[in-house]
Amino acid sequence: MSASGKLAAFRLPPLPTVGELIKLYRLRAEKQLSQNFLLDLRLTDKIVRQAGCLRGAHVCEVGPGPGGLTRSILNAGAADLLVVEKDSRFIPGLKLLSEAAPGRLRVVHGDILTYRMDRGFSASISKPWDEDPPNLHIIGNLPFSVSTPLIIKWLENIANQTGPFAYGRTRLTLTFQKEVAERLTASTGSRQRSRLSIMAQYLCTVHNCFTIPGRAFVPKPEVDVGVVHFTPLVQPQIQQPFKLVERVVRNIFQFRRKHCHKGVEKLFPAECRMELTQQMMQKADVDPTLRPTELTIPHMRALVDVYADLCAQQPSLLSYEFREELRIKHLTGKGDTPMREFLDR
Ligand code: SAM
C-alpha cells in the first residue's frame, strides 16, 4: 500500500461535521464550565501535529467536548485513543465517533482531575524512564480553570514518575491561556519568568508551539490561547523532592520585584532568619541582589540543595510557614504595616 493509502486507512468515514453534531445534540457551550470549542479542523490538525507522529500511538485526550480535536487525533493515525470528558451531554456524540472508528476510541465519562490514568493503558506500553518516551501522548484543549491545576499536578507526577508518567516520559500537548503559556516557557530575565517557569522547566523541555487567537473559538473567550508541548527530562535539573523545590520557588517568587534574598528570608523563622539566609546565599553562591526573574535553573538548584541540607540539619525548618506566623501576629495585633501588606497579597 502507498504511503497515502496507509494514511487514508486511518481516516474517519464521512460523518456529520462537529458543528452539525453540536446542533443535533443541542450542545450549547456552558459558560460556567468555560467551554470554548474549536470547530476548524485545520486548527485542530495543527495542534495535533505539535504532538509529533501519532501513527499507531496511544493517546489520552482530556476534555474532548464535541470532538473536533478527537477527529484530528484519529485522522493522524492514533491506534488507541482514550477520551475523558466530564460533561455527560457530549458522551452520545463521542460514542457516535467511536462507532465510526471501531476499536480505536474509548470514551470515559469522568473528571480528569481524579481519573486514574495509570490504569487507563496496558502496562506493556511502558518504557524505562531513561529510554525514549513511550508511544503515549496526552493532548487536550481544557478550560483554563482546569489546565493550570492539572499541569501542576502532572508536574508533581513527573517528579515522582506516577500517574500518566508511570508509563515513562509521556509527552503532553496542552492549551493554556496565552499568558500562562508564556509563563511556562519564559526564559531567565524575561518579564513572564515565574514560579511556573521554574517548576515546568526543571522537569521538562517546554516548548510554546503557537498562539490561537480567541476568535478561533466558539464562543470566543476573552483571551488568546497558547499551545504548549512538554517532554519530561530524563534527569530533572533539580534533584530534590518536588514539595521542597516548590516551597523554595514559591517563597522566592513571593517578592518577584525585590532582591531574591527577600523571599529566601521567609523560609526561616525570625530568630535565625538573617543568619540562615546569609548562609544559604553564600553556600549556593547566588548574588542576593538578583531579582527572582533573573535566577537561572542552576541558581535555583544550588539554593534548593543548600536549603535541603539546612533542613536535614534542622528538620523543624520544614514545618515553618512565614504566612502562618504573620497571620498569628496579625490576629494578636503585633503585625507591623509591611506584614499586613504581605498578608493582602
Ligand atoms: N476539546 C474540545 C474542543 O477543542 O473543541 C472542547 C474544549 S472545551 C474548552 C473543554 C472541554 O473540557 C469541555 O468539553 C468540558 O466539558 C471538558 N472538561 C472540563 N473540565 C473537565 C474535567 N475536569 N475533566 C474532563 N473534562 C473536562
Residues whose N, C-alpha, C, O or C-beta is under 5 A from the ligand:
A	BS01	SAM	L33 S34 Q35 N36 F37 L38 G63 P64 G65 P66 G68 L69 V84 E85 K86 D87 G110 D111 I112 L113 N141 L142 P143 V146
